Amino acid sequence: MTDIDLPAENATPTDPTVEQIMRRDVPNVGPDDSIAVVAKTLADNGIAGVPVIEHGKVIGIITETDIIAREADVDVPTPVPFLDAIFMADAGPDFDEEMRKVLAVNARQIMTSPVYNIKNYATLNQAATLMIDQGIHTIPVVNDDLELVGIVTRSDIVRVIARLENEG
């Protein structure tokens, strides 16, 4: 787990905190839940990512992309004969990761871990920066005890930015 615990020293008085914009009713799954349960949780709740919780702590996250990747074609390394040996041409750095997700049967096997979390008192700016820098769309929000208290998505941030831009 990678927690982002940044001071809000650069925050302006109008810079909302993650706690003000996060979704509080966060569905979650356990590490032994099936892929079917995970997919249903994502679909039924209209969210892009669901945290995986074990012993009260966030241990991973599963996104729509993880579920969709199970259905995509996997680029398999190509055998290349050379002299008396056969080498496997590299199918790319993601082959092992793609195969892991395709073969997954439960949440633990498909989840992304470690997961980036953000503290509930972080600012909108810090959440947006984390999303852009790490290429993520959904961030679990935790308190100081690292317990899940919410979730923030790119659409949550866009909604707040739209409101702030229309006020100013």
Buried (B, 14 or more C-beta within 10 A) or exposed (E): BEBBEBEBEEBEEEBBBBBEBBBEEBBBBBBEBEBEBBBBBBEEBEBBBBBBBEEEBBBBBBBBEBBEBBEEEBEEEEEEEEEEEEEEEEBEEEBEEBEEBBEBEBBBEBBBBEBBBBBBBBBBBBBBBBBEEEEBBBBBBBEEEBEBBBBBBBBBBEEBBEEEEEEE
